[in-house]
Amino acid sequence: MGRGFGRGMGPIGYCICLKCGYRVPKQPGVRCLEMRCPRCGAAMVREGSYHHRLYLERLKKNKQ
C-alpha cells in the first residue's frame, strides 16, 4: 500500500520532455521523473501530472 502521496494515475500514459517535446509510453514501475529524454537528456514528466500542468499554465501565461 502506498503512502498516499501519488496521484494514482495508473500505469497507462506517456512521459514527455518539457525541453524538446519528445513523448514515450510510460513503463510500469518506472517513474517518469527517473527517466531521461533520449534526444536532449532532460528529465521527463508524466503527461497530465501536476508538473506538466504547471508547465502548460506557464506557457499559456507567457503567450499573453
PDB file of N, CA, C, O and CB in Angstrom:
ATOM      1  N   MET A   1       0.840  -1.176   0.000  1.00  0.00           N
ATOM      2  CA  MET A   1       0.000   0.000   0.000  1.00  0.00           C
ATOM      3  C   MET A   1       0.885   1.239   0.000  1.00  0.00           C
ATOM      4  O   MET A   1       1.887   1.282   0.714  1.00  0.00           O
ATOM      5  CB  MET A   1      -0.956  -0.002   1.213  1.00  0.00           C
ATOM      6  N   GLY A   2       0.532   2.234  -0.781  1.00  0.00           N
ATOM      7  CA  GLY A   2       1.308   3.466  -0.849  1.00  0.00           C
ATOM      8  C   GLY A   2       1.066   4.357   0.347  1.00  0.00           C
ATOM      9  O   GLY A   2       0.250   4.055   1.219  1.00  0.00           O
ATOM     10  N   ARG A   3       1.784   5.449   0.371  1.00  0.00           N
ATOM     11  CA  ARG A   3       1.672   6.397   1.473  1.00  0.00           C
ATOM     12  C   ARG A   3       0.670   7.513   1.192  1.00  0.00           C
ATOM     13  O   ARG A   3       0.484   8.406   2.018  1.00  0.00           O
ATOM     14  CB  ARG A   3       3.023   6.995   1.770  1.00  0.00           C
ATOM     15  N   GLY A   4       0.033   7.463   0.043  1.00  0.00           N
ATOM     16  CA  GLY A   4      -0.992   8.452  -0.255  1.00  0.00           C
ATOM     17  C   GLY A   4      -0.487   9.716  -0.923  1.00  0.00           C
ATOM     18  O   GLY A   4      -1.242  10.674  -1.086  1.00  0.00           O
ATOM     19  N   PHE A   5       0.799   9.733  -1.319  1.00  0.00           N
ATOM     20  CA  PHE A   5       1.345  10.941  -1.931  1.00  0.00           C
ATOM     21  C   PHE A   5       1.134  10.981  -3.435  1.00  0.00           C
ATOM     22  O   PHE A   5       1.084  12.063  -4.020  1.00  0.00           O
ATOM     23  CB  PHE A   5       2.815  11.051  -1.627  1.00  0.00           C
ATOM     24  N   GLY A   6       1.008   9.822  -4.073  1.00  0.00           N
ATOM     25  CA  GLY A   6       0.871   9.763  -5.521  1.00  0.00           C
ATOM     26  C   GLY A   6      -0.510  10.180  -5.989  1.00  0.00           C
ATOM     27  O   GLY A   6      -1.469  10.210  -5.218  1.00  0.00           O
ATOM     28  N   ARG A   7      -0.583  10.496  -7.254  1.00  0.00           N
ATOM     29  CA  ARG A   7      -1.845  10.917  -7.845  1.00  0.00           C
ATOM     30  C   ARG A   7      -2.664   9.724  -8.302  1.00  0.00           C
ATOM     31  O   ARG A   7      -3.829   9.896  -8.661  1.00  0.00           O
ATOM     32  CB  ARG A   7      -1.596  11.854  -9.012  1.00  0.00           C
ATOM     33  N   GLY A   8      -2.104   8.524  -8.301  1.00  0.00           N
ATOM     34  CA  GLY A   8      -2.844   7.343  -8.716  1.00  0.00           C
ATOM     35  C   GLY A   8      -3.267   7.394 -10.164  1.00  0.00           C
ATOM     36  O   GLY A   8      -4.415   7.081 -10.481  1.00  0.00           O
ATOM     37  N   MET A   9      -2.363   7.784 -11.058  1.00  0.00           N
ATOM     38  CA  MET A   9      -2.692   7.951 -12.463  1.00  0.00           C
ATOM     39  C   MET A   9      -2.689   6.633 -13.230  1.00  0.00           C
ATOM     40  O   MET A   9      -3.090   6.598 -14.393  1.00  0.00           O
ATOM     41  CB  MET A   9      -1.727   8.907 -13.099  1.00  0.00           C
ATOM     42  N   GLY A  10      -2.246   5.556 -12.600  1.00  0.00           N
ATOM     43  CA  GLY A  10      -2.238   4.259 -13.249  1.00  0.00           C
ATOM     44  C   GLY A  10      -1.031   4.052 -14.143  1.00  0.00           C
ATOM     45  O   GLY A  10      -0.226   4.965 -14.327  1.00  0.00           O
ATOM     46  N   PRO A  11      -0.902   2.850 -14.700  1.00  0.00           N
ATOM     47  CA  PRO A  11       0.280   2.521 -15.490  1.00  0.00           C
ATOM     48  C   PRO A  11       0.236   3.010 -16.936  1.00  0.00           C
ATOM     49  O   PRO A  11       1.269   3.045 -17.605  1.00  0.00           O
ATOM     50  CB  PRO A  11       0.473   1.055 -15.486  1.00  0.00           C
ATOM     51  N   ILE A  12      -0.937   3.385 -17.423  1.00  0.00           N
ATOM     52  CA  ILE A  12      -1.072   3.782 -18.825  1.00  0.00           C
ATOM     53  C   ILE A  12      -0.911   5.292 -18.949  1.00  0.00           C
ATOM     54  O   ILE A  12      -1.464   6.054 -18.156  1.00  0.00           O
ATOM     55  CB  ILE A  12      -2.440   3.332 -19.398  1.00  0.00           C
ATOM     56  N   GLY A  13      -0.154   5.709 -19.943  1.00  0.00           N
ATOM     57  CA  GLY A  13       0.049   7.131 -20.173  1.00  0.00           C
ATOM     58  C   GLY A  13       1.369   7.365 -20.884  1.00  0.00           C
ATOM     59  O   GLY A  13       1.968   6.442 -21.436  1.00  0.00           O
ATOM     60  N   TYR A  14       1.814   8.615 -20.861  1.00  0.00           N
ATOM     61  CA  TYR A  14       3.043   8.988 -21.551  1.00  0.00           C
ATOM     62  C   TYR A  14       3.938   9.814 -20.649  1.00  0.00           C
ATOM     63  O   TYR A  14       3.470  10.551 -19.781  1.00  0.00           O
ATOM     64  CB  TYR A  14       2.728   9.759 -22.829  1.00  0.00           C
ATOM     65  N   CYS A  15       5.237   9.675 -20.874  1.00  0.00           N
ATOM     66  CA  CYS A  15       6.238  10.537 -20.261  1.00  0.00           C
ATOM     67  C   CYS A  15       6.655  11.513 -21.360  1.00  0.00           C
ATOM     68  O   CYS A  15       6.889  11.108 -22.499  1.00  0.00           O
ATOM     69  CB  CYS A  15       7.482   9.710 -19.679  1.00  0.00           C
ATOM     70  N   ILE A  16       6.746  12.791 -21.017  1.00  0.00           N
ATOM     71  CA  ILE A  16       7.109  13.786 -22.020  1.00  0.00           C
ATOM     72  C   ILE A  16       8.268  14.636 -21.524  1.00  0.00           C
ATOM     73  O   ILE A  16       8.448  14.840 -20.323  1.00  0.00           O
ATOM     74  CB  ILE A  16       5.904  14.674 -22.364  1.00  0.00           C
ATOM     75  N   CYS A  17       9.044  15.121 -22.473  1.00  0.00           N
ATOM     76  CA  CYS A  17      10.156  16.014 -22.178  1.00  0.00           C
ATOM     77  C   CYS A  17       9.660  17.445 -22.347  1.00  0.00           C
ATOM     78  O   CYS A  17       9.155  17.810 -23.408  1.00  0.00           O
ATOM     79  CB  CYS A  17      11.389  15.724 -23.105  1.00  0.00           C
ATOM     80  N   LEU A  18       9.804  18.246 -21.309  1.00  0.00           N
ATOM     81  CA  LEU A  18       9.348  19.630 -21.379  1.00  0.00           C
ATOM     82  C   LEU A  18      10.306  20.501 -22.184  1.00  0.00           C
ATOM     83  O   LEU A  18       9.946  21.603 -22.599  1.00  0.00           O
ATOM     84  CB  LEU A  18       9.185  20.197 -19.979  1.00  0.00           C
ATOM     85  N   LYS A  19      11.513  20.014 -22.402  1.00  0.00           N
ATOM     86  CA  LYS A  19      12.510  20.795 -23.129  1.00  0.00           C
ATOM     87  C   LYS A  19      12.350  20.673 -24.644  1.00  0.00           C
ATOM     88  O   LYS A  19      12.362  21.681 -25.351  1.00  0.00           O
ATOM     89  CB  LYS A  19      13.903  20.358 -22.726  1.00  0.00           C
ATOM     90  N   CYS A  20      12.198  19.435 -25.149  1.00  0.00           N
ATOM     91  CA  CYS A  20      12.134  19.250 -26.604  1.00  0.00           C
ATOM     92  C   CYS A  20      10.808  18.672 -27.094  1.00  0.00           C
ATOM     93  O   CYS A  20      10.564  18.634 -28.300  1.00  0.00           O
ATOM     94  CB  CYS A  20      13.251  18.352 -27.044  1.00  0.00           C
ATOM     95  N   GLY A  21       9.937  18.215 -26.167  1.00  0.00           N
ATOM     96  CA  GLY A  21       8.631  17.705 -26.555  1.00  0.00           C
ATOM     97  C   GLY A  21       8.580  16.221 -26.880  1.00  0.00           C
ATOM     98  O   GLY A  21       7.525  15.715 -27.265  1.00  0.00           O
ATOM     99  N   TYR A  22       9.691  15.512 -26.736  1.00  0.00           N
ATOM    100  CA  TYR A  22       9.709  14.069 -27.008  1.00  0.00           C
ATOM    101  C   TYR A  22       8.718  13.366 -26.088  1.00  0.00           C
ATOM    102  O   TYR A  22       8.583  13.725 -24.918  1.00  0.00           O
ATOM    103  CB  TYR A  22      11.140  13.482 -26.821  1.00  0.00           C
ATOM    104  N   ARG A  23       8.028  12.363 -26.624  1.00  0.00           N
ATOM    105  CA  ARG A  23       6.969  11.660 -25.888  1.00  0.00           C
ATOM    106  C   ARG A  23       7.173  10.157 -26.035  1.00  0.00           C
ATOM    107  O   ARG A  23       7.387   9.658 -27.139  1.00  0.00           O
ATOM    108  CB  ARG A  23       5.554  12.077 -26.401  1.00  0.00           C
ATOM    109  N   VAL A  24       7.103   9.435 -24.910  1.00  0.00           N
ATOM    110  CA  VAL A  24       7.310   7.990 -24.920  1.00  0.00           C
ATOM    111  C   VAL A  24       6.278   7.345 -23.994  1.00  0.00           C
ATOM    112  O   VAL A  24       5.945   7.926 -22.961  1.00  0.00           O
ATOM    113  CB  VAL A  24       8.768   7.624 -24.480  1.00  0.00           C
ATOM    114  N   PRO A  25       5.758   6.150 -24.337  1.00  0.00           N
ATOM    115  CA  PRO A  25       4.808   5.481 -23.435  1.00  0.00           C
ATOM    116  C   PRO A  25       5.446   5.214 -22.073  1.00  0.00           C
ATOM    117  O   PRO A  25       6.622   4.863 -21.983  1.00  0.00           O
ATOM    118  CB  PRO A  25       4.314   4.156 -24.056  1.00  0.00           C
ATOM    119  N   LYS A  26       4.653   5.383 -21.017  1.00  0.00           N
ATOM    120  CA  LYS A  26       5.143   5.158 -19.661  1.00  0.00           C
ATOM    121  C   LYS A  26       5.384   3.676 -19.440  1.00  0.00           C
ATOM    122  O   LYS A  26       4.613   2.830 -19.894  1.00  0.00           O
ATOM    123  CB  LYS A  26       4.149   5.705 -18.618  1.00  0.00           C
ATOM    124  N   GLN A  27       6.465   3.378 -18.737  1.00  0.00           N
ATOM    125  CA  GLN A  27       6.793   1.999 -18.393  1.00  0.00           C
ATOM    126  C   GLN A  27       6.288   1.717 -16.985  1.00  0.00           C
ATOM    127  O   GLN A  27       6.620   2.462 -16.063  1.00  0.00           O
ATOM    128  CB  GLN A  27       8.326   1.738 -18.498  1.00  0.00           C
ATOM    129  N   PRO A  28       5.493   0.662 -16.789  1.00  0.00           N
ATOM    130  CA  PRO A  28       5.016   0.333 -15.443  1.00  0.00           C
ATOM    131  C   PRO A  28       6.184   0.129 -14.477  1.00  0.00           C
ATOM    132  O   PRO A  28       7.162  -0.544 -14.805  1.00  0.00           O
ATOM    133  CB  PRO A  28       4.138  -0.928 -15.482  1.00  0.00           C
ATOM    134  N   GLY A  29       6.073   0.707 -13.300  1.00  0.00           N
ATOM    135  CA  GLY A  29       7.097   0.566 -12.272  1.00  0.00           C
ATOM    136  C   GLY A  29       8.234   1.556 -12.363  1.00  0.00           C
ATOM    137  O   GLY A  29       9.104   1.570 -11.493  1.00  0.00           O
ATOM    138  N   VAL A  30       8.252   2.397 -13.405  1.00  0.00           N
ATOM    139  CA  VAL A  30       9.310   3.394 -13.576  1.00  0.00           C
ATOM    140  C   VAL A  30       8.674   4.773 -13.584  1.00  0.00           C
ATOM    141  O   VAL A  30       7.817   5.063 -14.419  1.00  0.00           O
ATOM    142  CB  VAL A  30      10.122   3.145 -14.889  1.00  0.00           C
ATOM    143  N   ARG A  31       9.092   5.621 -12.657  1.00  0.00           N
ATOM    144  CA  ARG A  31       8.565   6.984 -12.613  1.00  0.00           C
ATOM    145  C   ARG A  31       9.130   7.791 -13.775  1.00  0.00           C
ATOM    146  O   ARG A  31      10.305   7.651 -14.114  1.00  0.00           O
ATOM    147  CB  ARG A  31       8.903   7.665 -11.263  1.00  0.00           C
ATOM    148  N   CYS A  32       8.314   8.620 -14.376  1.00  0.00           N
ATOM    149  CA  CYS A  32       8.779   9.439 -15.497  1.00  0.00           C
ATOM    150  C   CYS A  32       9.931  10.349 -15.076  1.00  0.00           C
ATOM    151  O   CYS A  32      10.855  10.576 -15.857  1.00  0.00           O
ATOM    152  CB  CYS A  32       7.626  10.280 -16.059  1.00  0.00           C
ATOM    153  N   LEU A  33       9.887  10.867 -13.857  1.00  0.00           N
ATOM    154  CA  LEU A  33      10.948  11.755 -13.386  1.00  0.00           C
ATOM    155  C   LEU A  33      12.296  11.048 -13.288  1.00  0.00           C
ATOM    156  O   LEU A  33      13.335  11.708 -13.263  1.00  0.00           O
ATOM    157  CB  LEU A  33      10.578  12.331 -12.037  1.00  0.00           C
ATOM    158  N   GLU A  34      12.297   9.722 -13.232  1.00  0.00           N
ATOM    159  CA  GLU A  34      13.543   8.961 -13.190  1.00  0.00           C
ATOM    160  C   GLU A  34      14.105   8.719 -14.588  1.00  0.00           C
ATOM    161  O   GLU A  34      15.252   8.298 -14.735  1.00  0.00           O
ATOM    162  CB  GLU A  34      13.322   7.630 -12.483  1.00  0.00           C
ATOM    163  N   MET A  35      13.299   8.984 -15.612  1.00  0.00           N
ATOM    164  CA  MET A  35      13.727   8.764 -16.995  1.00  0.00           C
ATOM    165  C   MET A  35      14.372  10.024 -17.553  1.00  0.00           C
ATOM    166  O   MET A  35      14.040  11.138 -17.148  1.00  0.00           O
ATOM    167  CB  MET A  35      12.536   8.339 -17.876  1.00  0.00           C
ATOM    168  N   ARG A  36      15.295   9.834 -18.485  1.00  0.00           N
ATOM    169  CA  ARG A  36      15.941  10.935 -19.193  1.00  0.00           C
ATOM    170  C   ARG A  36      15.525  10.885 -20.658  1.00  0.00           C
ATOM    171  O   ARG A  36      15.377   9.812 -21.241  1.00  0.00           O
ATOM    172  CB  ARG A  36      17.494  10.865 -19.051  1.00  0.00           C
ATOM    173  N   CYS A  37      15.342  12.051 -21.231  1.00  0.00           N
ATOM    174  CA  CYS A  37      14.959  12.143 -22.637  1.00  0.00           C
ATOM    175  C   CYS A  37      16.107  11.618 -23.507  1.00  0.00           C
ATOM    176  O   CYS A  37      17.248  12.049 -23.341  1.00  0.00           O
ATOM    177  CB  CYS A  37      14.597  13.614 -23.020  1.00  0.00           C
ATOM    178  N   PRO A  38      15.820  10.693 -24.434  1.00  0.00           N
ATOM    179  CA  PRO A  38      16.883  10.181 -25.301  1.00  0.00           C
ATOM    180  C   PRO A  38      17.385  11.216 -26.305  1.00  0.00           C
ATOM    181  O   PRO A  38      18.485  11.069 -26.838  1.00  0.00           O
ATOM    182  CB  PRO A  38      16.393   8.963 -26.040  1.00  0.00           C
ATOM    183  N   ARG A  39      16.607  12.250 -26.569  1.00  0.00           N
ATOM    184  CA  ARG A  39      17.018  13.288 -27.519  1.00  0.00           C
ATOM    185  C   ARG A  39      17.927  14.338 -26.889  1.00  0.00           C
ATOM    186  O   ARG A  39      18.979  14.666 -27.438  1.00  0.00           O
ATOM    187  CB  ARG A  39      15.799  13.964 -28.100  1.00  0.00           C
ATOM    188  N   CYS A  40      17.512  14.872 -25.717  1.00  0.00           N
ATOM    189  CA  CYS A  40      18.252  16.010 -25.153  1.00  0.00           C
ATOM    190  C   CYS A  40      18.811  15.760 -23.754  1.00  0.00           C
ATOM    191  O   CYS A  40      19.603  16.566 -23.265  1.00  0.00           O
ATOM    192  CB  CYS A  40      17.360  17.211 -25.109  1.00  0.00           C
ATOM    193  N   GLY A  41      18.423  14.666 -23.097  1.00  0.00           N
ATOM    194  CA  GLY A  41      18.966  14.333 -21.787  1.00  0.00           C
ATOM    195  C   GLY A  41      18.254  14.966 -20.606  1.00  0.00           C
ATOM    196  O   GLY A  41      18.661  14.754 -19.464  1.00  0.00           O
ATOM    197  N   ALA A  42      17.203  15.736 -20.847  1.00  0.00           N
ATOM    198  CA  ALA A  42      16.460  16.377 -19.755  1.00  0.00           C
ATOM    199  C   ALA A  42      15.568  15.353 -19.051  1.00  0.00           C
ATOM    200  O   ALA A  42      15.207  14.328 -19.630  1.00  0.00           O
ATOM    201  CB  ALA A  42      15.605  17.557 -20.292  1.00  0.00           C
ATOM    202  N   ALA A  43      15.224  15.641 -17.811  1.00  0.00           N
ATOM    203  CA  ALA A  43      14.299  14.781 -17.070  1.00  0.00           C
ATOM    204  C   ALA A  43      12.920  14.860 -17.718  1.00  0.00           C
ATOM    205  O   ALA A  43      12.530  15.903 -18.242  1.00  0.00           O
ATOM    206  CB  ALA A  43      14.229  15.194 -15.566  1.00  0.00           C
ATOM    207  N   MET A  44      12.193  13.756 -17.678  1.00  0.00           N
ATOM    208  CA  MET A  44      10.860  13.710 -18.268  1.00  0.00           C
ATOM    209  C   MET A  44       9.809  13.778 -17.168  1.00  0.00           C
ATOM    210  O   MET A  44      10.093  13.467 -16.012  1.00  0.00           O
ATOM    211  CB  MET A  44      10.677  12.432 -19.117  1.00  0.00           C
ATOM    212  N   VAL A  45       8.596  14.185 -17.528  1.00  0.00           N
ATOM    213  CA  VAL A  45       7.488  14.256 -16.575  1.00  0.00           C
ATOM    214  C   VAL A  45       6.301  13.484 -17.133  1.00  0.00           C
ATOM    215  O   VAL A  45       6.211  13.246 -18.337  1.00  0.00           O
ATOM    216  CB  VAL A  45       7.095  15.733 -16.278  1.00  0.00           C
ATOM    217  N   ARG A  46       5.402  13.102 -16.250  1.00  0.00           N
ATOM    218  CA  ARG A  46       4.197  12.367 -16.643  1.00  0.00           C
ATOM    219  C   ARG A  46       3.211  13.331 -17.285  1.00  0.00           C
ATOM    220  O   ARG A  46       2.912  14.386 -16.725  1.00  0.00           O
ATOM    221  CB  ARG A  46       3.550  11.654 -15.420  1.00  0.00           C
ATOM    222  N   GLU A  47       2.710  12.973 -18.448  1.00  0.00           N
ATOM    223  CA  GLU A  47       1.715  13.788 -19.131  1.00  0.00           C
ATOM    224  C   GLU A  47       0.462  13.862 -18.270  1.00  0.00           C
ATOM    225  O   GLU A  47      -0.068  12.831 -17.857  1.00  0.00           O
ATOM    226  CB  GLU A  47       1.389  13.214 -20.536  1.00  0.00           C
ATOM    227  N   GLY A  48      -0.015  15.076 -17.996  1.00  0.00           N
ATOM    228  CA  GLY A  48      -1.193  15.280 -17.175  1.00  0.00           C
ATOM    229  C   GLY A  48      -0.892  15.406 -15.696  1.00  0.00           C
ATOM    230  O   GLY A  48      -1.803  15.621 -14.896  1.00  0.00           O
ATOM    231  N   SER A  49       0.384  15.275 -15.313  1.00  0.00           N
ATOM    232  CA  SER A  49       0.765  15.368 -13.902  1.00  0.00           C
ATOM    233  C   SER A  49       0.752  16.825 -13.436  1.00  0.00           C
ATOM    234  O   SER A  49       0.585  17.750 -14.232  1.00  0.00           O
ATOM    235  CB  SER A  49       2.161  14.748 -13.677  1.00  0.00           C
ATOM    236  N   TYR A  50       0.930  17.000 -12.147  1.00  0.00           N
ATOM    237  CA  TYR A  50       0.989  18.338 -11.557  1.00  0.00           C
ATOM    238  C   TYR A  50       2.070  19.184 -12.237  1.00  0.00           C
ATOM    239  O   TYR A  50       1.815  20.331 -12.602  1.00  0.00           O
ATOM    240  CB  TYR A  50       1.259  18.247 -10.039  1.00  0.00           C
ATOM    241  N   HIS A  51       3.272  18.630 -12.410  1.00  0.00           N
ATOM    242  CA  HIS A  51       4.369  19.383 -13.017  1.00  0.00           C
ATOM    243  C   HIS A  51       4.077  19.715 -14.477  1.00  0.00           C
ATOM    244  O   HIS A  51       4.435  20.794 -14.950  1.00  0.00           O
ATOM    245  CB  HIS A  51       5.673  18.594 -12.911  1.00  0.00           C
ATOM    246  N   HIS A  52       3.442  18.814 -15.182  1.00  0.00           N
ATOM    247  CA  HIS A  52       3.087  19.069 -16.576  1.00  0.00           C
ATOM    248  C   HIS A  52       2.050  20.188 -16.667  1.00  0.00           C
ATOM    249  O   HIS A  52       2.152  21.064 -17.526  1.00  0.00           O
ATOM    250  CB  HIS A  52       2.550  17.785 -17.242  1.00  0.00           C
ATOM    251  N   ARG A  53       1.052  20.158 -15.780  1.00  0.00           N
ATOM    252  CA  ARG A  53       0.028  21.212 -15.786  1.00  0.00           C
ATOM    253  C   ARG A  53       0.631  22.569 -15.449  1.00  0.00           C
ATOM    254  O   ARG A  53       0.249  23.574 -16.048  1.00  0.00           O
ATOM    255  CB  ARG A  53      -1.092  20.877 -14.790  1.00  0.00           C
ATOM    256  N   LEU A  54       1.572  22.620 -14.494  1.00  0.00           N
ATOM    257  CA  LEU A  54       2.244  23.881 -14.173  1.00  0.00           C
ATOM    258  C   LEU A  54       2.979  24.431 -15.390  1.00  0.00           C
ATOM    259  O   LEU A  54       2.927  25.629 -15.670  1.00  0.00           O
ATOM    260  CB  LEU A  54       3.226  23.685 -13.008  1.00  0.00           C
ATOM    261  N   TYR A  55       3.659  23.550 -16.104  1.00  0.00           N
ATOM    262  CA  TYR A  55       4.384  23.946 -17.302  1.00  0.00           C
ATOM    263  C   TYR A  55       3.436  24.511 -18.360  1.00  0.00           C
ATOM    264  O   TYR A  55       3.735  25.537 -18.971  1.00  0.00           O
ATOM    265  CB  TYR A  55       5.158  22.756 -17.869  1.00  0.00           C
ATOM    266  N   LEU A  56       2.302  23.855 -18.581  1.00  0.00           N
ATOM    267  CA  LEU A  56       1.332  24.328 -19.570  1.00  0.00           C
ATOM    268  C   LEU A  56       0.738  25.672 -19.173  1.00  0.00           C
ATOM    269  O   LEU A  56       0.522  26.530 -20.029  1.00  0.00           O
ATOM    270  CB  LEU A  56       0.219  23.304 -19.751  1.00  0.00           C
ATOM    271  N   GLU A  57       0.470  25.865 -17.876  1.00  0.00           N
ATOM    272  CA  GLU A  57      -0.045  27.152 -17.401  1.00  0.00           C
ATOM    273  C   GLU A  57       0.977  28.257 -17.618  1.00  0.00           C
ATOM    274  O   GLU A  57       0.614  29.370 -17.999  1.00  0.00           O
ATOM    275  CB  GLU A  57      -0.421  27.068 -15.916  1.00  0.00           C
ATOM    276  N   ARG A  58       2.252  27.960 -17.378  1.00  0.00           N
ATOM    277  CA  ARG A  58       3.313  28.944 -17.575  1.00  0.00           C
ATOM    278  C   ARG A  58       3.430  29.313 -19.050  1.00  0.00           C
ATOM    279  O   ARG A  58       3.625  30.483 -19.381  1.00  0.00           O
ATOM    280  CB  ARG A  58       4.656  28.404 -17.051  1.00  0.00           C
ATOM    281  N   LEU A  59       3.312  28.321 -19.945  1.00  0.00           N
ATOM    282  CA  LEU A  59       3.349  28.598 -21.378  1.00  0.00           C
ATOM    283  C   LEU A  59       2.199  29.508 -21.790  1.00  0.00           C
ATOM    284  O   LEU A  59       2.387  30.465 -22.541  1.00  0.00           O
ATOM    285  CB  LEU A  59       3.299  27.294 -22.174  1.00  0.00           C
ATOM    286  N   LYS A  60       1.010  29.200 -21.291  1.00  0.00           N
ATOM    287  CA  LYS A  60      -0.170  29.994 -21.626  1.00  0.00           C
ATOM    288  C   LYS A  60      -0.008  31.428 -21.123  1.00  0.00           C
ATOM    289  O   LYS A  60      -0.357  32.379 -21.824  1.00  0.00           O
ATOM    290  CB  LYS A  60      -1.439  29.356 -21.027  1.00  0.00           C
ATOM    291  N   LYS A  61       0.516  31.578 -19.920  1.00  0.00           N
ATOM    292  CA  LYS A  61       0.708  32.903 -19.324  1.00  0.00           C
ATOM    293  C   LYS A  61       1.738  33.713 -20.111  1.00  0.00           C
ATOM    294  O   LYS A  61       1.556  34.914 -20.309  1.00  0.00           O
ATOM    295  CB  LYS A  61       1.150  32.770 -17.856  1.00  0.00           C
ATOM    296  N   ASN A  62       2.810  33.074 -20.560  1.00  0.00           N
ATOM    297  CA  ASN A  62       3.861  33.769 -21.305  1.00  0.00           C
ATOM    298  C   ASN A  62       3.404  34.196 -22.692  1.00  0.00           C
ATOM    299  O   ASN A  62       3.942  35.154 -23.247  1.00  0.00           O
ATOM    300  CB  ASN A  62       5.081  32.886 -21.425  1.00  0.00           C
ATOM    301  N   LYS A  63       2.419  33.502 -23.264  1.00  0.00           N
ATOM    302  CA  LYS A  63       1.909  33.869 -24.586  1.00  0.00           C
ATOM    303  C   LYS A  63       1.015  35.101 -24.534  1.00  0.00           C
ATOM    304  O   LYS A  63       0.822  35.775 -25.546  1.00  0.00           O
ATOM    305  CB  LYS A  63       1.142  32.707 -25.190  1.00  0.00           C
ATOM    306  N   GLN A  64       0.473  35.393 -23.362  1.00  0.00           N
ATOM    307  CA  GLN A  64      -0.444  36.538 -23.235  1.00  0.00           C
ATOM    308  C   GLN A  64       0.298  37.833 -23.098  1.00  0.00           C
ATOM    309  O   GLN A  64      -0.321  38.890 -22.982  1.00  0.00           O
ATOM    310  CB  GLN A  64      -1.361  36.360 -22.049  1.00  0.00           C
TER     311      GLN A  64
END
